[in-house]
Amino acid sequence: MQNLTDFVPLFAIALIFYFFILAPQLRRSKKEKKFAANLKKGDRVITKSGMHGKIAAINDKDNSCVVETLAGKIKFERSALSIEMTQKLNTQPKK
């Protein structure tokens, strides 16, 4: 019985690690994959570097998209698009 109680703190630390670190990261990863999969032509997006634009084309072969900005068209990886900033942009009322 003494040996079992020695492992209780270790088990508690493992649970805390899972619920505060691993589970949120897994949820975020799923959300990012869903976001990248649901992108379509014409969506307004913001990249992680802060560039604003509209998706002009999507390439499923190399997992990239072409974003049309005021400066021209630029090819980005889908992972370079910011989920949080894009959602904020799309929830703001259009002027």
PAGU-533686 format. One record per atom (N, C-alpha, C, CB): residue in three letters; atom name; x, y, z negated. Coordinates in nm, 4 decimals. Last residue first. Glycine has a CB too. Example, Ala and Ser with C-alpha at 12.3 -4.5 7.8 and 13.67 -1.06 7.14 Angstrom:
2
+-----+----+----------+----------+----------+
!  aa ! at !       xx !       yy !       zz !
+-----+----+----------+----------+----------+
! SER !  N !   1.2850 !  -0.2250 !  -0.7080 !
! SER ! CA !   1.3670 !  -0.1060 !  -0.7140 !
! SER !  C !   1.2900 !   0.0030 !  -0.7870 !
! SER ! CB !   1.4084 !  -0.0598 !  -0.5725 !
! ALA !  N !   1.3190 !  -0.5690 !  -0.7800 !
! ALA ! CA !   1.2300 !  -0.4500 !  -0.7800 !
! ALA !  C !   1.3200 !  -0.3300 !  -0.7800 !
! ALA ! CB !   1.1308 !  -0.4473 !  -0.9046 !
+-----+----+----------+----------+----------+
end
This chain:
95
+-----+----+----------+----------+----------+
!  aa ! at !       xx !       yy !       zz !
+-----+----+----------+----------+----------+
! LYS !  N !  -1.7073 !   4.8050 !   4.3714 !
! LYS ! CA !  -1.7366 !   4.9461 !   4.3963 !
! LYS !  C !  -1.7748 !   4.9674 !   4.5408 !
! LYS ! CB !  -1.6169 !   5.0338 !   4.3602 !
! LYS !  N !  -1.8234 !   4.5264 !   4.1843 !
! LYS ! CA !  -1.7575 !   4.5798 !   4.3033 !
! LYS !  C !  -1.8020 !   4.7230 !   4.3275 !
! LYS ! CB !  -1.7879 !   4.4924 !   4.4267 !
! PRO !  N !  -1.7634 !   4.4535 !   3.8406 !
! PRO ! CA !  -1.8564 !   4.4983 !   3.9455 !
! PRO !  C !  -1.7801 !   4.5597 !   4.0624 !
! PRO ! CB !  -1.9574 !   4.6005 !   3.8886 !
! GLN !  N !  -1.5623 !   4.1705 !   3.7630 !
! GLN ! CA !  -1.5828 !   4.3163 !   3.7589 !
! GLN !  C !  -1.6807 !   4.3550 !   3.8683 !
! GLN ! CB !  -1.4477 !   4.3935 !   3.7760 !
! THR !  N !  -1.5173 !   3.9101 !   3.8211 !
! THR ! CA !  -1.6299 !   3.9387 !   3.7318 !
! THR !  C !  -1.6566 !   4.0875 !   3.7203 !
! THR ! CB !  -1.6040 !   3.8809 !   3.5942 !
! ASN !  N !  -1.2901 !   3.9026 !   3.9814 !
! ASN ! CA !  -1.4170 !   3.8630 !   4.0421 !
! ASN !  C !  -1.5367 !   3.8862 !   3.9514 !
! ASN ! CB !  -1.4116 !   3.7185 !   4.0808 !
! LEU !  N !  -1.0889 !   3.9805 !   3.8030 !
! LEU ! CA !  -1.1143 !   4.0587 !   3.9236 !
! LEU !  C !  -1.2527 !   4.0290 !   3.9798 !
! LEU ! CB !  -1.0073 !   4.0302 !   4.0293 !
! LYS !  N !  -1.0960 !   3.7704 !   3.6184 !
! LYS ! CA !  -1.1276 !   3.9075 !   3.5751 !
! LYS !  C !  -1.1654 !   3.9935 !   3.6943 !
! LYS ! CB !  -1.0083 !   3.9705 !   3.5004 !
! GLN !  N !  -1.0112 !   3.5629 !   3.7858 !
! GLN ! CA !  -1.1454 !   3.5575 !   3.7269 !
! GLN !  C !  -1.1880 !   3.6946 !   3.6774 !
! GLN ! CB !  -1.1500 !   3.4562 !   3.6117 !
! THR !  N !  -0.7535 !   3.6536 !   3.8414 !
! THR ! CA !  -0.8485 !   3.6386 !   3.9509 !
! THR !  C !  -0.9911 !   3.6334 !   3.8968 !
! THR ! CB !  -0.8173 !   3.5119 !   4.0327 !
! MET !  N !  -0.6345 !   3.6409 !   3.5898 !
! MET ! CA !  -0.6476 !   3.7700 !   3.6556 !
! MET !  C !  -0.7499 !   3.7634 !   3.7692 !
! MET ! CB !  -0.5118 !   3.8164 !   3.7091 !
! GLU !  N !  -0.6488 !   3.3597 !   3.5380 !
! GLU ! CA !  -0.7092 !   3.4577 !   3.4480 !
! GLU !  C !  -0.7337 !   3.5907 !   3.5186 !
! GLU ! CB !  -0.6202 !   3.4791 !   3.3260 !
! ILE !  N !  -0.5077 !   3.2392 !   3.7541 !
! ILE ! CA !  -0.6478 !   3.2065 !   3.7261 !
! ILE !  C !  -0.7139 !   3.3182 !   3.6464 !
! ILE ! CB !  -0.6584 !   3.0732 !   3.6496 !
! SER !  N !  -0.2950 !   3.3513 !   3.9999 !
! SER ! CA !  -0.3290 !   3.3621 !   3.8580 !
! SER !  C !  -0.4773 !   3.3358 !   3.8364 !
! SER ! CB !  -0.2913 !   3.5008 !   3.8035 !
! LEU !  N !  -0.1103 !   3.1589 !   4.2268 !
! LEU ! CA !  -0.2273 !   3.2426 !   4.2038 !
! LEU !  C !  -0.2662 !   3.2368 !   4.0569 !
! LEU ! CB !  -0.3452 !   3.1983 !   4.2931 !
! ALA !  N !   0.0846 !   2.9770 !   4.2641 !
! ALA ! CA !   0.1290 !   3.1140 !   4.2371 !
! ALA !  C !   0.0122 !   3.2081 !   4.2120 !
! ALA ! CB !   0.2122 !   3.1657 !   4.3529 !
! SER !  N !  -0.0248 !   2.7407 !   4.3438 !
! SER ! CA !   0.0100 !   2.7513 !   4.2020 !
! SER !  C !   0.0562 !   2.8919 !   4.1645 !
! SER ! CB !   0.1186 !   2.6506 !   4.1673 !
! ARG !  N !  -0.0365 !   2.7669 !   4.6162 !
! ARG ! CA !  -0.1603 !   2.7836 !   4.5396 !
! ARG !  C !  -0.1322 !   2.7997 !   4.3906 !
! ARG ! CB !  -0.2532 !   2.6644 !   4.5622 !
! GLU !  N !   0.2215 !   2.9694 !   4.7511 !
! GLU ! CA !   0.1796 !   2.8410 !   4.6977 !
! GLU !  C !   0.0510 !   2.8645 !   4.6189 !
! GLU ! CB !   0.2917 !   2.7761 !   4.6080 !
! PHE !  N !   0.1617 !   3.2052 !   5.0146 !
! PHE ! CA !   0.1886 !   3.1716 !   4.8749 !
! PHE !  C !   0.1552 !   3.0261 !   4.8482 !
! PHE ! CB !   0.1088 !   3.2626 !   4.7807 !
! LYS !  N !   0.2378 !   3.4283 !   5.2720 !
! LYS ! CA !   0.2085 !   3.2897 !   5.2390 !
! LYS !  C !   0.2524 !   3.2615 !   5.0953 !
! LYS ! CB !   0.2788 !   3.1931 !   5.3384 !
! ILE !  N !   0.0818 !   3.7322 !   5.3580 !
! ILE ! CA !   0.1931 !   3.6663 !   5.2901 !
! ILE !  C !   0.1493 !   3.5257 !   5.2529 !
! ILE ! CB !   0.2386 !   3.7463 !   5.1636 !
! LYS !  N !   0.0100 !   4.0006 !   5.5763 !
! LYS ! CA !  -0.0236 !   3.8658 !   5.5302 !
! LYS !  C !   0.1010 !   3.7998 !   5.4723 !
! LYS ! CB !  -0.0823 !   3.7800 !   5.6461 !
! GLY !  N !   0.0125 !   4.3435 !   5.4615 !
! GLY ! CA !   0.0168 !   4.2390 !   5.5629 !
! GLY !  C !  -0.0234 !   4.1062 !   5.5048 !
! GLY ! CB !   0.1549 !   4.2291 !   5.6240 !
! ALA !  N !  -0.0347 !   4.5377 !   5.2748 !
! ALA ! CA !   0.0941 !   4.5413 !   5.3431 !
! ALA !  C !   0.1041 !   4.4379 !   5.4549 !
! ALA ! CB !   0.2054 !   4.5194 !   5.2437 !
! LEU !  N !  -0.2730 !   4.4737 !   5.1606 !
! LEU ! CA !  -0.2670 !   4.5980 !   5.2379 !
! LEU !  C !  -0.1385 !   4.6072 !   5.3191 !
! LEU ! CB !  -0.2785 !   4.7188 !   5.1452 !
! THR !  N !  -0.2917 !   4.1166 !   5.2237 !
! THR ! CA !  -0.2804 !   4.2333 !   5.1367 !
! THR !  C !  -0.2821 !   4.3586 !   5.2234 !
! THR ! CB !  -0.1507 !   4.2269 !   5.0498 !
! GLU !  N !  -0.3995 !   3.7944 !   5.2430 !
! GLU ! CA !  -0.3960 !   3.9195 !   5.3185 !
! GLU !  C !  -0.3967 !   4.0351 !   5.2191 !
! GLU ! CB !  -0.5171 !   3.9297 !   5.4180 !
! VAL !  N !  -0.2359 !   3.4961 !   5.1949 !
! VAL ! CA !  -0.3092 !   3.6035 !   5.1282 !
! VAL !  C !  -0.2886 !   3.7316 !   5.2081 !
! VAL ! CB !  -0.2623 !   3.6214 !   4.9795 !
! VAL !  N !  -0.2554 !   3.1656 !   5.2724 !
! VAL ! CA !  -0.2099 !   3.2934 !   5.3237 !
! VAL !  C !  -0.2993 !   3.3998 !   5.2625 !
! VAL ! CB !  -0.2132 !   3.2980 !   5.4807 !
! CYS !  N !  -0.1488 !   2.8896 !   5.0710 !
! CYS ! CA !  -0.2533 !   2.9736 !   5.1287 !
! CYS !  C !  -0.1908 !   3.1042 !   5.1749 !
! CYS ! CB !  -0.3678 !   2.9999 !   5.0263 !
! SER !  N !  -0.0614 !   2.5408 !   5.0258 !
! SER ! CA !  -0.0351 !   2.6839 !   5.0257 !
! SER !  C !  -0.1555 !   2.7585 !   5.0806 !
! SER ! CB !   0.0908 !   2.7166 !   5.1079 !
! ASN !  N !  -0.0116 !   2.2630 !   5.0498 !
! ASN ! CA !  -0.0714 !   2.3200 !   4.9283 !
! ASN !  C !  -0.0411 !   2.4699 !   4.9159 !
! ASN ! CB !  -0.0197 !   2.2456 !   4.8035 !
! ASP !  N !   0.0579 !   2.1552 !   5.2886 !
! ASP ! CA !   0.1674 !   2.1938 !   5.1998 !
! ASP !  C !   0.1191 !   2.2687 !   5.0761 !
! ASP ! CB !   0.2667 !   2.2791 !   5.2749 !
! LYS !  N !  -0.2033 !   2.0786 !   5.3780 !
! LYS ! CA !  -0.0871 !   1.9918 !   5.3966 !
! LYS !  C !   0.0261 !   2.0257 !   5.3010 !
! LYS ! CB !  -0.0375 !   2.0012 !   5.5392 !
! ASP !  N !  -0.3924 !   2.2753 !   5.3484 !
! ASP ! CA !  -0.3956 !   2.1640 !   5.2538 !
! ASP !  C !  -0.2731 !   2.0744 !   5.2646 !
! ASP ! CB !  -0.5199 !   2.0818 !   5.2754 !
! ASN !  N !  -0.3907 !   2.6087 !   5.3678 !
! ASN ! CA !  -0.3236 !   2.4945 !   5.4283 !
! ASN !  C !  -0.3184 !   2.3827 !   5.3246 !
! ASN ! CB !  -0.1798 !   2.5325 !   5.4784 !
! ILE !  N !  -0.6086 !   2.8730 !   5.4374 !
! ILE ! CA !  -0.5664 !   2.7731 !   5.3389 !
! ILE !  C !  -0.5069 !   2.6544 !   5.4131 !
! ILE ! CB !  -0.6860 !   2.7281 !   5.2482 !
! ALA !  N !  -0.6218 !   3.2262 !   5.4940 !
! ALA ! CA !  -0.6155 !   3.0887 !   5.5423 !
! ALA !  C !  -0.5660 !   2.9983 !   5.4309 !
! ALA ! CB !  -0.5238 !   3.0775 !   5.6663 !
! ALA !  N !  -0.6755 !   3.4562 !   5.3498 !
! ALA ! CA !  -0.7005 !   3.4583 !   5.4930 !
! ALA !  C !  -0.7014 !   3.3170 !   5.5515 !
! ALA ! CB !  -0.5956 !   3.5436 !   5.5632 !
! ILE !  N !  -0.7845 !   3.5795 !   5.0483 !
! ILE ! CA !  -0.7333 !   3.4605 !   5.1143 !
! ILE !  C !  -0.7751 !   3.4634 !   5.2609 !
! ILE ! CB !  -0.7843 !   3.3315 !   5.0444 !
! LYS !  N !  -0.6814 !   3.9037 !   4.9637 !
! LYS ! CA !  -0.7924 !   3.8170 !   4.9993 !
! LYS !  C !  -0.7341 !   3.6978 !   5.0748 !
! LYS ! CB !  -0.9003 !   3.8931 !   5.0853 !
! GLY !  N !  -0.5090 !   4.0554 !   4.6816 !
! GLY ! CA !  -0.5389 !   4.0303 !   4.8213 !
! GLY !  C !  -0.6583 !   3.9394 !   4.8383 !
! GLY ! CB !  -0.4198 !   3.9709 !   4.8898 !
! HIS !  N !  -0.2457 !   4.1822 !   4.4798 !
! HIS ! CA !  -0.3887 !   4.1673 !   4.5036 !
! HIS !  C !  -0.4099 !   4.1391 !   4.6518 !
! HIS ! CB !  -0.4674 !   4.2945 !   4.4587 !
! MET !  N !   0.0238 !   4.0698 !   4.2841 !
! MET ! CA !  -0.0221 !   4.1137 !   4.4161 !
! MET !  C !  -0.1707 !   4.0828 !   4.4325 !
! MET ! CB !   0.0600 !   4.0455 !   4.5285 !
! GLY !  N !   0.1313 !   3.9716 !   4.0460 !
! GLY ! CA !   0.0509 !   4.0925 !   4.0425 !
! GLY !  C !   0.0025 !   4.1438 !   4.1769 !
! GLY ! CB !   0.1272 !   4.1973 !   3.9779 !
! SER !  N !   0.2491 !   3.7311 !   4.0187 !
! SER ! CA !   0.3401 !   3.8453 !   4.0248 !
! SER !  C !   0.2653 !   3.9778 !   4.0336 !
! SER ! CB !   0.4334 !   3.8312 !   4.1437 !
! LYS !  N !   0.0382 !   3.5614 !   4.0354 !
! LYS ! CA !   0.1011 !   3.5754 !   3.9039 !
! LYS !  C !   0.2000 !   3.6909 !   3.9016 !
! LYS ! CB !   0.1716 !   3.4460 !   3.8646 !
! THR !  N !  -0.2068 !   3.7273 !   4.2458 !
! THR ! CA !  -0.0986 !   3.6327 !   4.2215 !
! THR !  C !  -0.0413 !   3.6554 !   4.0817 !
! THR ! CB !   0.0122 !   3.6466 !   4.3291 !
! ILE !  N !  -0.5526 !   3.7384 !   4.2728 !
! ILE ! CA !  -0.4342 !   3.8094 !   4.2254 !
! ILE !  C !  -0.3279 !   3.7042 !   4.1984 !
! ILE ! CB !  -0.4647 !   3.8959 !   4.0966 !
! VAL !  N !  -0.8130 !   3.7357 !   4.5258 !
! VAL ! CA !  -0.7241 !   3.6744 !   4.4271 !
! VAL !  C !  -0.6159 !   3.7723 !   4.3847 !
! VAL ! CB !  -0.6606 !   3.5465 !   4.4833 !
! ARG !  N !  -1.1209 !   3.6810 !   4.6799 !
! ARG ! CA !  -1.0262 !   3.7828 !   4.6327 !
! ARG !  C !  -0.9452 !   3.7215 !   4.5201 !
! ARG ! CB !  -1.0999 !   3.9136 !   4.5850 !
! ASP !  N !  -1.1898 !   3.4573 !   4.9445 !
! ASP ! CA !  -1.1840 !   3.4817 !   4.7996 !
! ASP !  C !  -1.0830 !   3.5913 !   4.7695 !
! ASP ! CB !  -1.1470 !   3.3520 !   4.7228 !
! GLY !  N !  -1.1601 !   3.4016 !   5.2146 !
! GLY ! CA !  -1.2387 !   3.5189 !   5.1774 !
! GLY !  C !  -1.2388 !   3.5490 !   5.0286 !
! GLY ! CB !  -1.3785 !   3.5010 !   5.2230 !
! LYS !  N !  -1.1565 !   3.0518 !   5.1959 !
! LYS ! CA !  -1.1255 !   3.1695 !   5.2757 !
! LYS !  C !  -1.2181 !   3.2837 !   5.2355 !
! LYS ! CB !  -1.1386 !   3.1388 !   5.4270 !
! LYS !  N !  -1.1295 !   2.9221 !   4.8617 !
! LYS ! CA !  -1.1803 !   2.9199 !   4.9982 !
! LYS !  C !  -1.1463 !   3.0517 !   5.0669 !
! LYS ! CB !  -1.3333 !   2.8947 !   5.0000 !
! LEU !  N !  -1.0520 !   2.7032 !   4.5932 !
! LEU ! CA !  -1.0219 !   2.8251 !   4.6688 !
! LEU !  C !  -1.0763 !   2.8120 !   4.8101 !
! LEU ! CB !  -0.8692 !   2.8526 !   4.6717 !
! ASN !  N !  -1.0816 !   2.4695 !   4.4523 !
! ASN ! CA !  -1.2029 !   2.5416 !   4.4900 !
! ASN !  C !  -1.1774 !   2.6715 !   4.5657 !
! ASN ! CB !  -1.2825 !   2.5713 !   4.3679 !
! ALA !  N !  -0.8266 !   2.3830 !   4.3857 !
! ALA ! CA !  -0.9051 !   2.3022 !   4.4793 !
! ALA !  C !  -1.0274 !   2.3783 !   4.5310 !
! ALA ! CB !  -0.9494 !   2.1722 !   4.4121 !
! ALA !  N !  -0.7472 !   2.5717 !   4.1995 !
! ALA ! CA !  -0.6735 !   2.5608 !   4.3255 !
! ALA !  C !  -0.7536 !   2.4830 !   4.4296 !
! ALA ! CB !  -0.5379 !   2.4930 !   4.3023 !
! PHE !  N !  -0.9346 !   2.5152 !   3.9940 !
! PHE ! CA !  -0.9274 !   2.6474 !   4.0549 !
! PHE !  C !  -0.8606 !   2.6398 !   4.1918 !
! PHE ! CB !  -0.8513 !   2.7447 !   3.9637 !
! LYS !  N !  -0.8615 !   2.2529 !   3.9275 !
! LYS ! CA !  -0.9957 !   2.2787 !   3.9788 !
! LYS !  C !  -0.9993 !   2.4135 !   4.0511 !
! LYS ! CB !  -1.0994 !   2.2760 !   3.8639 !
! LYS !  N !  -0.6044 !   2.2975 !   3.8301 !
! LYS ! CA !  -0.6238 !   2.2110 !   3.9469 !
! LYS !  C !  -0.7601 !   2.2358 !   4.0103 !
! LYS ! CB !  -0.6099 !   2.0629 !   3.9075 !
! GLU !  N !  -0.6626 !   2.4622 !   3.6088 !
! GLU ! CA !  -0.5797 !   2.5130 !   3.7175 !
! GLU !  C !  -0.5984 !   2.4305 !   3.8445 !
! GLU ! CB !  -0.4327 !   2.5132 !   3.6762 !
! LYS !  N !  -0.8116 !   2.2844 !   3.4492 !
! LYS ! CA !  -0.8745 !   2.4076 !   3.4968 !
! LYS !  C !  -0.7970 !   2.4656 !   3.6152 !
! LYS ! CB !  -0.8831 !   2.5112 !   3.3828 !
! LYS !  N !  -0.6159 !   2.0948 !   3.3888 !
! LYS ! CA !  -0.7357 !   2.0556 !   3.4631 !
! LYS !  C !  -0.8040 !   2.1766 !   3.5258 !
! LYS ! CB !  -0.8333 !   1.9822 !   3.3714 !
! SER !  N !  -0.4434 !   2.2595 !   3.2385 !
! SER ! CA !  -0.3958 !   2.1952 !   3.3610 !
! SER !  C !  -0.5126 !   2.1523 !   3.4492 !
! SER ! CB !  -0.3081 !   2.0740 !   3.3271 !
! ARG !  N !  -0.6055 !   2.3208 !   3.0186 !
! ARG ! CA !  -0.5594 !   2.4279 !   3.1081 !
! ARG !  C !  -0.5132 !   2.3707 !   3.2420 !
! ARG ! CB !  -0.4448 !   2.5079 !   3.0424 !
! ARG !  N !  -0.6328 !   2.0675 !   2.9036 !
! ARG ! CA !  -0.7510 !   2.1403 !   2.9505 !
! ARG !  C !  -0.7117 !   2.2487 !   3.0501 !
! ARG ! CB !  -0.8267 !   2.2022 !   2.8319 !
! LEU !  N !  -0.3653 !   2.0158 !   2.8355 !
! LEU ! CA !  -0.4332 !   1.9284 !   2.9304 !
! LEU !  C !  -0.5572 !   1.9962 !   2.9878 !
! LEU ! CB !  -0.4714 !   1.7962 !   2.8634 !
! GLN !  N !  -0.3245 !   2.2199 !   2.6469 !
! GLN ! CA !  -0.2442 !   2.2177 !   2.7693 !
! GLN !  C !  -0.3095 !   2.1292 !   2.8751 !
! GLN ! CB !  -0.1014 !   2.1683 !   2.7394 !
! PRO !  N !  -0.5033 !   2.1464 !   2.4408 !
! PRO ! CA !  -0.5240 !   2.2706 !   2.5167 !
! PRO !  C !  -0.4452 !   2.2744 !   2.6479 !
! PRO ! CB !  -0.4850 !   2.3898 !   2.4313 !
! ALA !  N !  -0.3788 !   1.8897 !   2.3710 !
! ALA ! CA !  -0.5153 !   1.8988 !   2.4228 !
! ALA !  C !  -0.5410 !   2.0312 !   2.4968 !
! ALA ! CB !  -0.6150 !   1.8834 !   2.3083 !
! LEU !  N !  -0.1116 !   1.9585 !   2.2736 !
! LEU ! CA !  -0.1360 !   1.8760 !   2.3909 !
! LEU !  C !  -0.2749 !   1.8939 !   2.4513 !
! LEU ! CB !  -0.1159 !   1.7330 !   2.3555 !
! ILE !  N !  -0.1508 !   2.1486 !   2.0520 !
! ILE ! CA !  -0.0554 !   2.1675 !   2.1599 !
! ILE !  C !  -0.0938 !   2.0870 !   2.2850 !
! ILE ! CB !   0.0839 !   2.1280 !   2.1131 !
! PHE !  N !  -0.3514 !   2.0916 !   1.8684 !
! PHE ! CA !  -0.3101 !   2.2304 !   1.8857 !
! PHE !  C !  -0.2145 !   2.2536 !   2.0022 !
! PHE ! CB !  -0.2464 !   2.2782 !   1.7607 !
! PHE !  N !  -0.3962 !   1.8137 !   1.8764 !
! PHE ! CA !  -0.5093 !   1.9055 !   1.8877 !
! PHE !  C !  -0.4686 !   2.0509 !   1.9111 !
! PHE ! CB !  -0.5925 !   1.8970 !   1.7639 !
! TYR !  N !  -0.1310 !   1.7013 !   1.8556 !
! TYR ! CA !  -0.2195 !   1.6710 !   1.9679 !
! TYR !  C !  -0.3263 !   1.7782 !   1.9841 !
! TYR ! CB !  -0.2852 !   1.5342 !   1.9486 !
! PHE !  N !  -0.0360 !   1.8087 !   1.6125 !
! PHE ! CA !   0.0373 !   1.8321 !   1.7365 !
! PHE !  C !  -0.0534 !   1.8097 !   1.8573 !
! PHE ! CB !   0.1605 !   1.7403 !   1.7445 !
! ILE !  N !  -0.2229 !   1.6947 !   1.4386 !
! ILE ! CA !  -0.2157 !   1.8407 !   1.4522 !
! ILE !  C !  -0.1448 !   1.8772 !   1.5827 !
! ILE ! CB !  -0.1417 !   1.9040 !   1.3308 !
! LEU !  N !  -0.1541 !   1.4235 !   1.4703 !
! LEU ! CA !  -0.2882 !   1.4723 !   1.5035 !
! LEU !  C !  -0.2891 !   1.6233 !   1.5261 !
! LEU ! CB !  -0.3866 !   1.4359 !   1.3924 !
! ALA !  N !   0.1106 !   1.4244 !   1.3731 !
! ALA ! CA !   0.0836 !   1.3829 !   1.5112 !
! ALA !  C !  -0.0544 !   1.4313 !   1.5562 !
! ALA ! CB !   0.0932 !   1.2291 !   1.5244 !
! ILE !  N !   0.0664 !   1.4982 !   1.1084 !
! ILE ! CA !   0.1451 !   1.5864 !   1.1941 !
! ILE !  C !   0.1197 !   1.5523 !   1.3418 !
! ILE ! CB !   0.2964 !   1.5745 !   1.1604 !
! ALA !  N !  -0.0733 !   1.2706 !   1.0213 !
! ALA ! CA !  -0.1386 !   1.4022 !   1.0189 !
! ALA !  C !  -0.0654 !   1.5010 !   1.1095 !
! ALA ! CB !  -0.1443 !   1.4570 !   0.8748 !
! PHE !  N !   0.1266 !   1.0757 !   1.0458 !
! PHE ! CA !   0.0052 !   1.0635 !   1.1257 !
! PHE !  C !  -0.0679 !   1.1980 !   1.1322 !
! PHE ! CB !  -0.0873 !   0.9544 !   1.0672 !
! LEU !  N !   0.3001 !   1.1723 !   0.8485 !
! LEU ! CA !   0.3461 !   1.1611 !   0.9867 !
! LEU !  C !   0.2269 !   1.1525 !   1.0827 !
! LEU ! CB !   0.4373 !   1.0376 !   1.0031 !
! PRO !  N !   0.1420 !   1.1454 !   0.6155 !
! PRO ! CA !   0.1851 !   1.2781 !   0.6616 !
! PRO !  C !   0.2323 !   1.2774 !   0.8079 !
! PRO ! CB !   0.2975 !   1.3297 !   0.5720 !
! VAL !  N !   0.1063 !   0.8536 !   0.6221 !
! VAL ! CA !  -0.0072 !   0.9465 !   0.6329 !
! VAL !  C !   0.0382 !   1.0870 !   0.6753 !
! VAL ! CB !  -0.0821 !   0.9543 !   0.4986 !
! PHE !  N !   0.3193 !   0.6877 !   0.5693 !
! PHE ! CA !   0.2954 !   0.7259 !   0.7082 !
! PHE !  C !   0.1808 !   0.8251 !   0.7267 !
! PHE ! CB !   0.2677 !   0.6038 !   0.7887 !
! ASP !  N !   0.3085 !   0.6311 !   0.3026 !
! ASP ! CA !   0.4255 !   0.7034 !   0.3512 !
! ASP !  C !   0.4046 !   0.7548 !   0.4940 !
! ASP ! CB !   0.5489 !   0.6135 !   0.3453 !
! THR !  N !   0.0887 !   0.4724 !   0.2727 !
! THR ! CA !   0.0740 !   0.6127 !   0.2339 !
! THR !  C !   0.1947 !   0.6960 !   0.2763 !
! THR ! CB !   0.0540 !   0.6236 !   0.0832 !
! LEU !  N !   0.1992 !   0.2257 !   0.3500 !
! LEU ! CA !   0.0938 !   0.2871 !   0.4311 !
! LEU !  C !   0.0797 !   0.4358 !   0.3989 !
! LEU ! CB !  -0.0401 !   0.2152 !   0.4082 !
! ASN !  N !   0.3748 !   0.1641 !   0.1446 !
! ASN ! CA !   0.4273 !   0.1863 !   0.2790 !
! ASN !  C !   0.3251 !   0.2577 !   0.3684 !
! ASN ! CB !   0.4682 !   0.0530 !   0.3420 !
! GLN !  N !   0.1989 !   0.1203 !  -0.0684 !
! GLN ! CA !   0.2896 !   0.2352 !  -0.0738 !
! GLN !  C !   0.3436 !   0.2675 !   0.0654 !
! GLN ! CB !   0.4060 !   0.2078 !  -0.1711 !
! MET !  N !   0.0825 !  -0.1194 !   0.0000 !
! MET ! CA !   0.0000 !   0.0000 !   0.0000 !
! MET !  C !   0.0873 !   0.1263 !   0.0000 !
! MET ! CB !  -0.0940 !  -0.0005 !  -0.1214 !
+-----+----+----------+----------+----------+
end
